């Protein structure tokens, strides 16, 4: 696996995550044209994020079990094919109900592709390079906020939302074409079982870390899931300024995605996550308190973007290093928590924005963030307890692939450049 450079494979996985992220979040910037065309309220478009995210959350751990014995490249191609089918259905949807149904198909494909892409990225590099590899792969999701979401927002006003979603379909097809040639076959890891899930969840560190992910994403998507309507209401942003704000958000987020692994190396996972939680708390306190001037809002969104992506890759790395041989299932559970948080947050945002108003909605994320701080403290306290190791059945050839992963928690403190 290490005789060839891992960079092309990692970039291809990141491109797949870019397609996934754009597919899941493009509707945030397309709320106005979709709402006008399909005759629904703009705030209702937030439920499209909810549907996609909820399907992802429910399907990720289930598909990890069902497809756990299959070669990983083949699993990802299945996921990409479903994403392509769901994207095509979304672009052609004649009604809002059809669009929702297509989002279900796309969300299922994303649930298959995303966790396996992250796990594979961490498998094809040496242990000390895991934080960087995970940052590169998940950087595709960050890039989706830099380019995908704001470009989708801008394209929606020029070529229309349907052609914009069709472009995401083309991108997904391109990843399907590139993947077989740039990523070598990767054996399946240990086959997950229901008993293995139960034993894994009894590990004292697993539930607090995954709970932190769930709560942080719930907090953020309470506002981000309705970003277009929120920015228009809170800061008087036009459609063009919504696109610009999301572009700034994504660009600063890319900086955070690069800085996150470096902070992990310098500070360790616990302190890096604590810093991210502190930054996010300041963000939503500021959104509640600042005046409604658009430049101020753009500045707060930029501050938010940095700490959002500082959180992501280190959180995945903590899980991988907690139980390296179970990385696939753990990352599926973490992705499930991530998208469940996106679903819950978007549902709260779309439901409560009309009732609370934008300023009131800004304060709501402080509640799940406070709970996230408590969950993170519990995960740190649990780190010193004995681990409960799952004992799954191995598939032939899995030992060779997983052998580089058996580093203890904190092993990534080695230089990973």
N, C-alpha and C positions, 0 to 999 in steps of 0.2 A: 504494500500500500504506500510505502514511503519512498519507493524508487523514483517516483515522478513527483513533480511539484504539485502541492495541494492547492495552489492559488487559483488555477482555472476552475477547479471543481467548486471551491468556496465561492468564487464570483458567480458561478452558475446557480448555486443554491441561493445566493443573495438575490439574484435576478428573479428567481422563483418567488422568494419572499416579497420582492418588490411588486410582482404581479398580484400576489395574495393580498398584500397591504392595500394596494390601489383598488382592487376589487372590493375589499371590505369597507374602505373608508371614502371612496370617490363620491358616494352619494351625499356625504357631509357637505361637499362643495357644490353639489348639483341639486340641492334641495329646492331652489326656486324654480328652475325649468321643469324638473320632474313633477313638482306639485302643480304647476300651471297646466302641464300637458295631461296629467292623469286626474286632475280636479280633486286634489286633497290639500290640506293645510301644510305649509312648509314645515311646521314642527312635527307633523306626522311622519316625515321622511326619516326622522331619527329612529323610527321603529324598524326601518330596513337594516340599520346597524344592529339593532337588538336581535332581529331574526337571524342574521348571519352569525352573530356572536354566540347566540344561545345554541344554535345547531353545532357550531364548533365546540362549544363547551361540553355538550352532552356526547358528541361523537368521538372526540379525541381519545379518551381512555378506552372506549369500546372498540374503536378501530385498531388501537394498539394491541388489544387482545386477539381480535379476529385475524389481523394481518401480521401478527407478531412473528410467524415462522417464515414469512416470505422475504426474499432478497430485497434489500432496502431500495435499490434503484427502481425496481419494478413497482414497489409500493408508491413511490413518489410519482411515477408516471400515471398510475391509476388516479391519484389525487389531482394531478394536473388536468387529466382528461375530464374529470367531473367539474373542476373549476372552469374549464373551457365551455362545457355544455351549459353550466349555470350562467356563465357570462353571456353566452349567445342568447339564451332565453331572456335574460334581463334586457339586453339591447333591443329585442324584438317584442317585448311585453306590451300587449294592447291595453291591459288594465293594471291597476295597482295590485290586485290579487294575484295576477300572473307574475308580476314582478316579485312579489313576496315568495311565491313558490319557486321561482328561479333562484332566489337568494338561498333557499334551503339547499338546493343542489350544489351551489357554489360553496356554501359553508361546509357541507359534507366533504367536498374535495379538499378544501383548505385544512380541515381537521385531519385528513389523511396525510397531506403533504407537509404541513408546517412542523409538527414535532419530529417527524423522521428527518427532515432537512436539518434541524438543529442538532439532533443526535448524531447524524452522519458527519456533520461538520466537526463535531468534537472528537470523532473517532479517527479521522484521517490525518490528524496532526499529533505530535508528541504532547504529553500531558502538560508541559509548561506553557504550551501555546494555546491551550483551551480558551482562556478568556478572549484572546485576540480572534480565534476562529469563530467563537460564538458571536462576537461583536461584528465580524464581517458578515456572517450569515444573517443575523437579525438586523444588520445595517440596511438590508434590503427593505425591511419594514420602515425603518427610519427614513430611507430615501423616498419611500412612498409618500411620506408626509412632506418631504422637501419638494419633490417633483410631481408625484402622482396626484395627490389631492389638490394642490393649487393649480396645476395644469388642467386637471379635470374640471375644476371650477371655471377657469378661463375658457377652456374649449367648449364647455356647455353653453356659453353665451355666443359662440361663433359657429361651431359646426353642429351644435345640438347635443343633448345628453345621450341620445341613442348611439350616435357615431362615436362619442367619447367612450362609452362602455364597449363598443365594438373594438376600439383600439386596445383596450385591456385584453380582449379575447385574442387579438393578434399577438400581443406580447406573451400571453400564456402559451400559445402555440409555438412561439419561438423557443421558449424554455424547454418545452417537450422535445423539440428537435435537437437542441444542444446537449441535453442531459446525458443521453446514452454515450456520446462520443467523449465527453469531458470528465465524466465521473465513472471510475471503474466499478465493477460489481462489488457490492459490500454485503457480506453475509449477515443474516439475521442474528440478532443478539439472543440472550436467554428468552425463552418463550414465556410471556407473562400469563399468570393464572389468577383466578379470583382469590385463591389462598395467598398467592404472592402479593397481591394488592393489599390484602388485610395486614399481612406481616409488615409490609413496607410502611403503611400508614401508622403502625405502632412505633416506628422509629421516632424518638422524641423530637427530632429536628424537622421532619417532613411536613407535618400539618401546620406548624407555625410559619414556615417559609411560604408554603402555598397559600395560606390564609393572608399573608402580607401582600402577595401578588393580587389576590382577589380584591382586597380592600383598596389598594392603591389604584387599580384600574377602575373600580367603581367610582371612586372619588373623581378621577380625572374625566371620565366620560360622562359624568353628570353635566359637565359644561362642554367638553369637546365633541360629544355626540350630537350636539345641536349648535355647533360652532357658528355656522352661517347665521342662523336666527338669533343666537346670543349676541354676536358682534354687532348685528344690525340694531338690536334693541338696546344693548348696554352702551355702545360707543357710536351709534349712528353710522356704521360702516355700510358703504355701498357694496354692490356685488364685486366690483373691481378691488375694493379695499379688503374685502373678505379674502379674496385670492392672494393679495399681497401679504396680509397678516399670516395666512397659512403658509406662504412661502418662507417668510421670516421664521416662523415656528419650526418648519422643517430644516432650514439651513442651520439654525442654532442647535437643533436636535442632532444633526450630524456631528457637530463639535462635541456634544455630550457623549455620543456613541464612541468617539475616539478616546475621550478623556476617561470614560468609565473603566475600561480595563486597566488603564494606567493607575487610576486611583485604587483599584482592586489590588494591584501589585504593591503599591506604596502603603496603603492603609489597611488592607485586608477587607474581606467581604462585609463584615458586620459594620465597620465604621463607614464604608462607602454607602451602604444602604441607609444608615442613619443620617448621613449628610443629604442624601436624596430626599428622604422623608422630611427633613427640616426645610429644604428648599421648596418642596411642594406645599408644605403648610404655609410658608410665607407667601407663596403665589396666590392661594385662594383667600388668604386674609387681605392681600393687596387688592385683588379683584373686587372684594366686598367694599373696600374703603376708598379706593381712588376715585377721582372725578371721572366723568364720562367723556373725557377728551380722547380722541382716537389715537394720537401718538402715545399717550400713556398706556392705553390698552395694548398697543403693539409691543411696547416695551415689556409689559408684564407677561404677555404671551411668549416673548423671547426668553425671559427668565425661566418661565415654566418649562419650555422645551428642553433647556439644558438639563434640568434635574429629572425630567421624564426619562431621557435616554441614559443618563448616568445610572438610573435604577435598573434598566432592563438586562443588559448582558451580565453584570455582576450577580444579579439574582439567579439567572440560569446557571452560572458557574458554581454558585454555592450548592445548588442541587446536584449538579454533575459530580462534584467532589464529595458530596455527602455519601452517595452510594454509586460509585462509578459504573458497576456492572449493570445497574438498573436505570441507566441514564435515559433510555428510550421511554420507559414508562413514566419516570419522574418528569421528564420534559413534556410528555403528553398531559400529565396531571397539571403541571404549571401552565401550559398553554390553555388547558381547559379552564383553569382559574382565571387566566388573563382574559379570555373571551367571555366568560361568565360575568366578570367585572365590567367589561365593555357593554355587555347586554343589559345588565342591571343599571349601570350608569346612564346609558342612552335612554332606557325606559323611564328612569326618573327625570332626566332632563326634558324629554319630549312631553311627559305628562305634567311636570310641575312648572315649566317655564311660563305658560300662560297664567297660572295661578299665583306664583311667587314673584314674577317679574325677574329680569336679568340680575339685578343686584341681590335679591333674595336667593336666587339660585346659586350665586357665587359663594355664599356662606355654607351651603349644604355639604360640599365635599369635606369640610373640616371635621365632620363627624366620623366618616369612615377612615380618614387619615389618622385621627386620634386612636381609633381601634387598630390601625395598621402599626402604629408605634408600639402599642402593647404587644401585638403579635410578634413584631420583630424582636422586642426585648425578650420575649419567651423563647424565640429561636436561638438567640445568643446564649441564654441560660441553659438551653437544652444541649448546646454544642459539646459540653463536657461530659454528658451522660453516656453510658454504654449504648452502642448502636444495636438495633435489632435487625439482623441481616436477613433478607429474603433468600430463599434457597430454591430458585427456579430450576427447571430442567433445561439443560443447555442443548442447543442444536449443534450438529457437527460443524466444526470449523469456527465456532464463535470465539473460542479461546484466543486464537491468533489475533483476531480483530480487536478484542477487548483488552489485550494484554498491556497496552500502553495506558490504560485508564485507571490502574489501581493505585493512584496517588492519594495520600490522606488529605483531609481538609486543610486548605492553606498551601498545598503544594504549588499552586500557580504563582506563589510569590517570587519564583524564579523569573528572570528576565525573559520576555516572550517576543521580543522584536525579531 
